[in-house]
Amino acid sequence: MRLITLTTDFGTADWFVGTMKGVIAGIAPQARVIDLTHEVPAGDTRAGAFALAAGCRFFPKGAVHVGVVDPGVGSARPALAVQTADYWFVGPDNGVLSWALAKERIKTVRALENEDYFLQPVSGTFQGRDIFAPVAAHLSRGLAIRKLGPARKDFVRLAWPEPRWPGDRIEGEVVYIDHFGNAITNIDSALLGSLPAAPLEVFLGRKRLCAVAAYYRAVRPGRSVAVPGSSGYLEIAINGASAADRHGLRVGQRVTVRAGRVTGQTAG
């Protein structure tokens, strides 16, 4: 019996998540279900893709990962199940699975077309309940993925903004704002070693924002710092407060990491 994870934008105030779990329990009562997150901003497929990619690899091999951030629910957008070397992924074909799949060795991609494995009737507004939850439950019981529908050659892939490092600096951008107001960038922490061996600092344009340190409390409470985060990417934070609120940080905002201090206004 394979473990099932759930990543959605449903929140926990309504009945949506509990109903998905009820459907899974009716098909695979012994399956263990773990909530990765249900607090993805509504309809934000990029945030959902990041959350799923950041968390999925820490589960045991064989887990079934369900990602439902689906502003196109009920439309003609396809639904998918994907088997990789280590996991199964289930969700709409809108890119929400793509950043997790980018780090996986894909074995097969299947369109979800066999309605024998759906809950009937299928709602036009809640396919997390009627398609994705029951399919995940059947996969957790060992259903062969080929029975779900025909093979697909490809799937929707969200573009990942690759950082640039022209010599003495790395240029990237904010890709995710977490619950604490930390601004996670697309700068892989391993890239920091490619810069000159000197104190590293983060800039927004010409404004010096903060230094790079190993952990949040490397600076005094209320001060800004950039740290190699648990997601594997550099994140901008404030010790004890929200960096996004303090500095007006947003997804897509450009940031630069460079060695040493240059002339410019310093942020707190």
N, C-alpha and C positions, 0 to 999 in steps of 0.2 A: 504494500500500500504506500504510494508515493505521497510525500508532503506537498501541500498546495499553498502558495503565497498569493496574496491579493494586494494589488496596487490600483487605487482608484481616486477619482476626484469627488466621491460621493459624500464625504464627511461622515460624521457619526450621529448627527441629530435626527436623521430620518431612518426609515426601515430598510433602506436599500442594501447596506452591507449585511445586516442580519438575515435578510431574505436570501441573498446569495449563499450564505453559509447554510441556511436551511435546505436549499436545493442540493448542495453538495452532500449534506448529511443524509438526505433521502436516497442518494445514489451510492455513496461511498461512506457509510457511517463510521468506518474505522479510520478514515483519512484525518490527518492532522492539518489544520488550517491556521496559517500565521498571517497576520496583517503586516505588510511591509509599511504601507501608509494609505490613509484615505483622505489626506489633507492636501492633495495636489490642487492648486488653484483651478477653479472650474474651467474646463475646456482647454487647459494649457497642456497640449501634447508634448511640448518640449520639456516642461517641468516634470511631467510624468515619465518621459523617456529617461531623463537624468536620474530621477529617484530609483527607477527600476534597474538601470545600469549600475548605479552606485551600490545597490544592496544585493542583487541577485546572486552574485558569485560567492557569497558567504554562506549559502545554504548547501545542504548535502547534495551530492550528485543524485540525479533522478528526480529532483523537485520539479513540480509543475508551477510555472510562474504565470499568473493571470494579470494582465495590464488592461484596465478599462478607463481610459480617458477618451471619450468618444463623442465629440460634438456633432459628428455625422451619423449618429445612431438612427436607424430606420431608413437611411438612404441606400443608394446602390453600392456604397463602399464595401469591399469584401471583408470577410472575417477569416482569420488565419489560425492555424496551429503549426508550430515550428519545432522540429526535433533537432537538437544539437548534440554534440558529443557528450555533454554533461546534463542537459536539462531539456524540459519542454516549455514552450512559451505559447500562450493563448491570448488573442486580443484582436481588436480591429486593425485593418491594414491602413493605418493613417500615420505611421511613423513612431507610435508610442513604444513599439518593441525594438525599434531599429538600433538605438544606441547600445542596448544590452546585447543584441545579436551581433554587433560589430566586433565584439570581443570573444565570440563563440565560433566553434567549427560547426557549420551548419550541415546537417545530414539530409533533411528534407523539409520542404515547405508545402503545406496542404491548405487548400481553400475549404472552409467549413460549409459544406453543402449537403451533407447527409442528415436530413432532419430527424432520422431515427434517434439521434443523440441530442436533440433539442428538447426543451420543455415546450409543450404545446398548450394553447396557441402562442406564437412568438409575438411579443409586444413590439411595436414600433418605437418605443421610448425606453425600454428597460431590457436590452439584450445581454447585459451583464448577468441578469437572472436567467434568461431564457435560452441563451446560446453559450456564453463563455463559462459560466459556473457548471452547467451540466457536462460540457465537453471536458473541462478540467477534471471533474469527478470521474468520468469514464476513463480518461487517460491515467488517473491515479490508480485505477483498478487494473491497469495493464492492457487497455484497449490498444490494438495496433493502429497507429496514426493514419495508415493508408485507408482505413475504413471511414474516415471523416470526410473525405472528398478528394478531388483530383489534385495532382501535383502542380505547383506553381514554380515558374522559373525565378521569380523575384518578388520583392515586396517594396512598399514605400519606405524610403530612407530619408530621415531628416538630415539635413546638412550639418556636419559638425564644424564649428568655426576653428580652424587650425591656427594655433599661435605662430607668430613669426619671431625669429631671433637674428636680426641683422647685426652680428658682431658683438657689440657691448651691451645689448639689452634684449629683453623678450617682450614682445607686444602681444597682448591678448585681450580678452573681454570677459565680462561677468556673464555666466551662463545660468546661475541659479541663486536665489535668495532663500536661505533656510529659515526655520522657525525663530531662531535667535537673532535674525537680522544679519547674519554673516553672508558676505557676498562671495560665492564660490566662482572662481574663474576657470577658464579652459587651459590654464598653464599647468601642465603636468609637473608635479613637484620634482621629478627626476631631472627636468630641464634646468633647474636652478644651478646644478653643478656645472653647466656649460658656460656660466658667466665667470668673469674674473674672481679670484678668491679675495673678496673684500666684503664689508657689510653691504647687504642688498637692501634697496629701498623701492617702494611702490609709488608711482606717480599717476595722477589723473591730469593729462595734458602736461603743463609745466608745474603743476602744483604737487609738491611732495606730500604724500598722504601719510605714510608710515614706514617703519623699518620691517624687515622680515626677521622673525624670531622662531624659536622651536615650539612655543606653546603660548596660550593666551596670557598667562600671568607673568610673562617675561616683561610686561609693562605695568605701570601703575593702574589701578582702577580708573576707568573713564578714558584711558588712552587707547589710541588705535594701534593695531599690529596686524601683520600678515603672517600666516602660518601655513606650513604644509598640512592640509586637512586630512581627515580620515577617509575622504572620498578619493584621495590620491592627487588632488589638485590644490593649488594655492588658493587660500581664502582670506578675505579682508575682514577683520573683526574689530571689536572694541571689548576690552576687558570689563565685562559687567553691563554692557549696553548694546544697542543695535547699530551696527555700522551703516546699514542701509538707511536708517532714519537719520542718523547724524550727518552723513555725507551725501544723502540723496542718491545713493547708488541704485542702479536698476539693471535689469537684464539687457545685455547688448552694449553696456557702457565700456569704452576702451580703457585699458590700464596698461602701464608699462612697468617692468621691473628692470632696474639697472644697478650697477655697483657704484657705491659712493654717493655723496650728497652733491647736488648741483644747485645753482641759484634758483630760487623759486619760493613761492609762499608755502609755508608749512601748515598742514591741517592738524587739528587736535585729535 
